[in-house]
């Protein structure tokens, strides 16, 4: 799988919530998409990241 364009190994059964925690991204202002489909925060605990998935984790930044 890849995270933000970089290859990454994860354990089978890793959820989006676990991946975000592993990345140290926190939880506020974060959006996650798997294969270009946004995963609602309410589903992070339930959605498992499959092998071969392309994951994008983005952080909102305030400012002008």
Number of C-alpha atoms within 10 A of each C-alpha: 15 16 17 12 10 10 10 11 10 14 10 10 12 16 19 23 21 15 19 17 12 11 11 9 14 12 12 8 11 14 16 20 18 18 12 11 11 13 15 11 15 9 12 17 12 12 17 16 22 16 14 12 14 19 24 18 17 13 13 9 8 6 4 3
